[in-house]
Every structure is written in structure tokens, then in C-alpha cells.
Amino acid sequence: CYFLSLALNMVIIGVVKFLWHDVAPRKGFVCREAQPLAGIRVLGLNAAMVVYALLIFASSFALAMYTSTLAYYCEKVLHMEKSLVIALGALWAIESAFCLAVVQPYLVRKGGEILTLQMSFASMALFYVLFSALTVDNYWIAYLLILFFSFGSVSYPLAVGLATREVAPGQQGSLQGAVSILETIGKILAPLLASDVLIPMYEGEGQFHGMVYFVAGCIVLPGVFLSHMLYSLTSRVEAVTQPLTVEMQ
């Protein structure tokens, strides 16, 4: 597995080195721009970018808490067979694809992007809280609740997509680098909190074993209110562009 991963990466390096052809003018390169943290400053360009950064981090952090503990929790706490856990993951993948391809575009057309973002964070928080309450006797409800999680999965790509509007074309690469840093930090810290702190802390007899997912729900719940702030923080764009549209007409 690791050898195959190494081989594929070597193939990518070879393709870039020998077969890559630039399709656009190449900008000058400065070594300090290769520093991973160089692009993090774009997250503080304005208040809207700060909100987007918080939304992206909360979403990726809670997701990492969930994915890093799901297999263990389902098998050891809910006593689900491995085949049932795999089926749950497959259902999540199918429903997530449907939400991204069909549900999200429909809601954006009907209610707008910010409202859709709010709904996705609310759906994700609801899933985590309800999932934390599952027991051995009613674990089958997870197959119904996963729909809330699938819809909540649109929050991350939607927040990143909206954030790209706040930066200039020449800063898009810096933004993607900053987003990757936020996501990486979440993937490092979230499993430590979930697997090494919360699960051992509440694994005793009679304790609330689902605390790890309840905490994840509390982390993403503020995203509903943060998303609402974007109505005022991004309205300035409409106020500026509206007169220009009238003049052009």
C-alpha cells in the first residue's frame, strides 16, 4: 500500500517535470512564498474572511472527530458488525453525492447561498447530537440520521467556495493553501481530542459514551449563527456593484 502510494507520487513528479506545459504566463517565484504559512494572512483580509475561516475550521475539525472514531465507536460501543459499519459509510457516500449534486444547487436557487450554509451547519449539528444518543438497542437509527450528516457535508465546500469571492484572482492559491492548513490542523488535533481525551473519559459503565459526538455538535452549532453574520458582512459587495450595473444599463 505504501509502496504503491510512493510509486504514484513519483509518477506525478515525472509528469510535472517532463510533460507539463504552461498554458498561462508564469509569474516570478520568491522563495518565501513557498513557506506554507505565507498565505494564512489572507484569512484576515476582512471580517467575512475571518468568519469563513472559523466555519471551515469548525467543519473540518468536527468531521475529523467523527471519522477518526466512527469505526471504533460503532463496533465497540454500539456493537455493530463490520459489514453494517461499511454499509453506513457507503450510504453516507451516496447521499452526500446526491446532496452536493442536487440538493445544494436547488436550495441555493430557492433560498440563497448563505441560507443553505446555515441549514447545512444546523443539519450537521443535529446529526452529531442525535448520533451521540444512540445505544445498542437503537443503532439502526443511524441509517436514518446519516441523511442529516450527508446534507451537512455541503457546508465545507460551500464555505470554501464563498470565501474565494473575497480574494483577488492572484490570491486564490494563497487562499487554498490557508484552507489546507486549517484542514490539516483540524485533522491533527481532532483525533487527539476525540480518541485520547473524550472517549477514554466517558467509557466507564453508565457514562455518556456519545459525549465525543455531542462535543462535535457543539463545535459546529455556532456555524449557524456565524453564517447569519455573512448577510451583513457580504452585503457591501451588492451595495458597490448595484450602481455600476445601473450605469451600464
BELGIFEN-V132567 format. One record per backbone hydrogen bond with DSSP energy under -0.5 kcal/mol. NH is the residue of the N-H (numbers start at 1). CO is the residue of the C=O. E is the energy in kcal/mol with one decimal. If there is no record, write none. Layout:
nh co e
NH CO E
NH CO E
This chain:
nh co e
5 1 -2.1
6 2 -2.5
7 3 -2.6
8 4 -2.4
9 5 -2.0
10 6 -2.1
11 7 -1.9
12 8 -2.1
13 9 -2.2
14 10 -2.2
15 11 -2.5
16 12 -2.4
17 13 -2.3
18 14 -2.6
19 15 -2.1
20 15 -1.0
33 30 -1.7
34 31 -1.8
35 32 -1.1
38 35 -2.3
39 36 -0.7
40 37 -1.1
41 38 -0.5
42 39 -1.6
43 40 -1.7
44 41 -1.8
45 42 -1.3
50 46 -1.6
51 47 -2.0
52 48 -2.5
53 49 -2.4
54 50 -2.1
55 51 -2.5
56 52 -2.8
57 53 -2.4
58 54 -2.6
59 55 -2.4
60 56 -2.3
61 57 -2.7
62 58 -2.4
63 59 -2.1
64 60 -2.1
65 61 -1.9
66 62 -2.0
67 63 -2.9
68 64 -1.9
69 65 -0.6
69 66 -0.8
70 66 -1.4
73 69 -2.9
74 70 -2.9
75 71 -2.0
76 72 -2.9
77 72 -0.5
77 73 -1.8
78 73 -2.1
80 74 -3.2
84 81 -0.6
85 81 -1.8
86 82 -2.4
87 83 -2.0
88 84 -1.9
89 85 -2.1
90 86 -2.4
91 87 -2.3
92 88 -2.1
93 89 -2.1
94 90 -2.2
95 91 -2.6
96 92 -2.4
97 93 -2.0
98 94 -1.9
99 95 -2.4
100 96 -2.5
101 97 -2.3
102 98 -2.7
103 98 -1.3
104 99 -3.4
106 102 -1.7
107 103 -2.6
108 104 -2.5
109 105 -2.0
110 106 -2.1
111 107 -3.4
112 107 -0.9
112 108 -1.0
116 112 -1.7
117 113 -2.3
118 114 -2.4
119 115 -2.6
120 116 -2.2
121 117 -1.9
122 118 -2.4
123 119 -2.5
124 120 -2.1
125 121 -2.5
126 122 -2.3
127 123 -2.1
128 124 -2.3
129 125 -2.1
130 126 -2.4
131 127 -3.1
132 128 -1.8
133 129 -0.6
133 130 -0.9
134 131 -1.4
138 135 -0.6
139 136 -0.5
141 138 -1.8
142 139 -2.0
143 140 -1.4
144 141 -1.5
145 141 -2.4
146 142 -1.8
147 144 -1.2
148 145 -1.5
149 145 -1.2
150 146 -2.5
151 147 -2.2
152 148 -2.1
153 149 -1.1
154 151 -1.6
155 152 -1.7
157 153 -0.6
158 154 -2.0
159 155 -2.4
160 156 -2.3
161 157 -2.3
162 158 -2.3
163 159 -2.0
164 160 -1.4
165 162 -1.2
166 163 -1.6
167 164 -0.8
171 168 -2.0
172 169 -1.2
175 171 -2.3
176 172 -2.4
177 173 -2.1
178 174 -2.4
179 175 -2.6
180 176 -2.1
181 177 -1.8
182 178 -2.2
183 179 -2.5
184 180 -2.6
185 181 -2.6
186 182 -2.1
187 183 -2.3
188 184 -1.5
189 185 -2.7
190 186 -2.4
192 188 -0.7
193 189 -2.2
194 190 -2.8
195 191 -2.9
196 191 -0.7
196 192 -1.4
197 192 -0.5
197 193 -0.6
198 193 -2.7
199 194 -2.3
201 197 -1.6
202 198 -1.5
203 200 -0.9
207 204 -1.8
209 207 -1.4
211 208 -1.5
212 209 -0.6
213 210 -1.0
214 210 -1.9
215 211 -2.6
216 212 -1.3
217 213 -2.1
218 214 -1.9
219 215 -1.7
220 216 -1.7
221 217 -1.7
222 218 -0.7
223 220 -1.5
224 221 -2.0
225 221 -0.6
226 222 -2.7
227 223 -2.3
228 224 -1.2
229 225 -1.2
230 226 -0.6
230 227 -1.2
231 228 -1.5
232 229 -0.8
233 229 -1.9
234 230 -2.1
237 234 -1.3
238 234 -0.7
239 235 -2.0
240 236 -1.6
241 237 -2.3
242 238 -2.1
243 239 -0.6
244 240 -0.7
245 241 -1.9
246 242 -1.9
247 243 -2.4
248 244 -2.0
249 245 -1.6
